[in-house]
Amino acid sequence: MTRTLSTICLGLVALGAGCDRRSSPAEPTSIDAALRRDLARWGVIPIGPMPAQDPALVALGRALMFDKILSGNRDISCATCHQPSEHAGDGLSLAVGTGGTGLGPSRTLGPGRQFVPRNAPSLVNGGLGLFYLFWDGRISGFQSGPRCSPW
């Protein structure tokens, strides 16, 4: 009993030794400062709350996402390359595109096909009202009509 009490007292003293009323929050490191500077320079701002979703529009969007009739050859859907399970991307560094088989990271090239020289970007930002294409955002918005791919 005495040994247990001594161990508990020693543990409480050790815990108390780490407490200091005079301590202040840690100063930001140079990495934190550099990150804040770069975020400000690039205009990165926090994402606001998600907009309210209309269940009917969600159902329509889901139907369109998985419908093959929207593709040029009517053989793949948007979800073929923009997998919901892969955060609306395909999990590949380069897109397989048309003529492939499988879904997501297990999608493979069809016979005689080559990888598309770009990836399948995530569609998540579209739901947040951030309509940009390409890694550098050189195409923003879709007000001026559809875009045609050079590939």
WOCORSUL-V979894 format. One record per residue. N is the residue number from 0. RES is the residue in one small letter. SS is DSSP state (h for helix, s for strand, l for the rest). PHI is phi in degrees with one decimal (none if undefined). OMEGA is omega in radians with two decimals (999 if undefined). Layout:
# WOCORSUL-V979894
((N & RES & SS & PHI & OMEGA) (N & RES & SS & PHI & OMEGA))
This chain:
# WOCORSUL-V979894
((0 & m & l & none & -3.14) (1 & t & h & -64.8 & -3.14) (2 & r & h & -66.1 & 3.11) (3 & t & h & -63.6 & 3.12) (4 & l & h & -63.7 & 3.11) (5 & s & h & -63.7 & 3.13) (6 & t & h & -65.0 & 3.12) (7 & i & h & -64.3 & 3.13) (8 & c & h & -62.0 & 3.13) (9 & l & h & -62.9 & 3.11) (10 & g & h & -63.7 & 3.12) (11 & l & h & -65.8 & 3.09) (12 & v & h & -63.7 & 3.13) (13 & a & h & -63.6 & 3.10) (14 & l & h & -64.9 & 3.14) (15 & g & h & -65.9 & -3.13) (16 & a & h & -65.7 & -3.14) (17 & g & l & -83.2 & -3.12) (18 & c & l & -94.6 & 3.12) (19 & d & l & -145.3 & -3.13) (20 & r & l & -65.5 & -3.08) (21 & r & l & -83.8 & -3.08) (22 & s & l & -68.6 & 3.14) (23 & s & l & -117.5 & 3.11) (24 & p & l & -58.3 & -3.13) (25 & a & l & -62.6 & 3.08) (26 & e & l & -71.9 & 3.11) (27 & p & l & -61.7 & 3.12) (28 & t & l & -78.0 & 3.12) (29 & s & h & -64.5 & 3.10) (30 & i & h & -67.0 & 3.10) (31 & d & h & -61.1 & -3.13) (32 & a & h & -63.9 & 3.13) (33 & a & h & -64.6 & 3.13) (34 & l & h & -64.0 & 3.11) (35 & r & h & -61.3 & 3.13) (36 & r & h & -62.6 & -3.11) (37 & d & h & -67.6 & 3.10) (38 & l & h & -61.6 & 3.11) (39 & a & h & -66.5 & -3.12) (40 & r & h & -64.4 & -3.11) (41 & w & l & -87.6 & 3.10) (42 & g & l & 71.3 & 3.13) (43 & v & l & -77.5 & -3.14) (44 & i & l & -123.7 & 3.12) (45 & p & l & -63.6 & 3.07) (46 & i & l & -77.9 & 3.13) (47 & g & l & -75.5 & 3.13) (48 & p & l & -65.9 & 3.11) (49 & m & l & -64.6 & 3.09) (50 & p & l & -67.2 & 3.10) (51 & a & l & -62.8 & -3.10) (52 & q & l & -111.4 & 3.06) (53 & d & l & -85.5 & -3.10) (54 & p & h & -54.9 & 3.14) (55 & a & h & -66.9 & 3.11) (56 & l & h & -70.0 & 3.07) (57 & v & h & -62.7 & 3.13) (58 & a & h & -64.0 & 3.10) (59 & l & h & -63.2 & 3.12) (60 & g & h & -60.1 & 3.11) (61 & r & h & -63.8 & 3.14) (62 & a & h & -62.7 & 3.12) (63 & l & h & -66.5 & -3.11) (64 & m & h & -60.9 & -3.06) (65 & f & l & -102.9 & -3.10) (66 & d & l & -91.1 & -3.12) (67 & k & h & -76.1 & -3.07) (68 & i & h & -67.4 & -3.13) (69 & l & h & -79.6 & -3.13) (70 & s & l & -84.0 & -3.13) (71 & g & l & -56.5 & -3.13) (72 & n & l & -93.0 & -3.12) (73 & r & l & 56.7 & -3.12) (74 & d & l & -121.9 & 3.08) (75 & i & l & -138.9 & 3.07) (76 & s & l & -105.6 & 3.05) (77 & c & h & -57.3 & -3.09) (78 & a & h & -69.2 & 3.08) (79 & t & h & -61.7 & -3.13) (80 & c & h & -103.9 & -3.11) (81 & h & l & -112.3 & -3.05) (82 & q & s & -69.8 & 3.05) (83 & p & h & -57.0 & 3.14) (84 & s & h & -72.4 & 3.10) (85 & e & h & -112.1 & 3.14) (86 & h & l & 59.4 & 3.11) (87 & a & l & 65.8 & 2.98) (88 & g & s & -121.6 & 3.11) (89 & d & l & -116.0 & 3.13) (90 & g & l & 75.1 & 3.14) (91 & l & l & -113.9 & 3.12) (92 & s & l & -75.1 & 3.06) (93 & l & l & -128.6 & -3.07) (94 & a & s & -74.4 & 3.06) (95 & v & l & -77.8 & 3.14) (96 & g & l & 75.3 & -3.10) (97 & t & l & -74.8 & 3.09) (98 & g & l & 83.9 & 3.14) (99 & g & l & -87.7 & 3.08) (100 & t & s & -128.5 & 3.13) (101 & g & l & 88.3 & -3.13) (102 & l & l & -132.7 & 3.04) (103 & g & h & 59.2 & -3.08) (104 & p & h & -62.6 & 3.14) (105 & s & h & -90.4 & 3.13) (106 & r & l & -68.2 & -3.11) (107 & t & s & -122.9 & 3.14) (108 & l & l & -67.5 & 3.02) (109 & g & l & -81.2 & -3.13) (110 & p & l & -58.2 & 3.11) (111 & g & l & 71.9 & -3.11) (112 & r & l & -94.3 & 3.05) (113 & q & l & -122.8 & 3.08) (114 & f & l & -63.2 & 3.03) (115 & v & s & -73.8 & -3.05) (116 & p & l & -74.8 & 3.05) (117 & r & l & -162.7 & 3.13) (118 & n & l & -98.1 & 3.07) (119 & a & l & -91.2 & -3.07) (120 & p & l & -67.2 & 3.10) (121 & s & l & -65.6 & 3.11) (122 & l & l & -97.7 & -3.05) (123 & v & h & -59.5 & -3.08) (124 & n & h & -62.6 & 3.10) (125 & g & h & -60.0 & 3.10) (126 & g & h & -69.9 & 3.12) (127 & l & l & -98.3 & -3.12) (128 & g & l & 80.5 & 3.12) (129 & l & l & -103.5 & -3.04) (130 & f & l & -97.7 & 3.11) (131 & y & s & -129.3 & 3.02) (132 & l & s & -121.9 & -3.13) (133 & f & l & 74.2 & -3.04) (134 & w & l & -59.7 & -3.10) (135 & d & l & -97.8 & 3.09) (136 & g & l & 70.1 & -3.05) (137 & r & l & -67.6 & 2.99) (138 & i & s & -116.3 & 3.13) (139 & s & s & -129.7 & 3.11) (140 & g & l & 76.4 & 3.13) (141 & f & l & -128.9 & -3.08) (142 & q & l & -68.5 & -3.06) (143 & s & l & -88.5 & 3.08) (144 & g & l & 108.7 & -3.09) (145 & p & l & -70.7 & 3.10) (146 & r & l & -108.7 & 3.08) (147 & c & l & -105.2 & 3.14) (148 & s & l & -84.4 & 3.07) (149 & p & l & -74.1 & -3.13) (150 & w & l & -103.6 & 999))
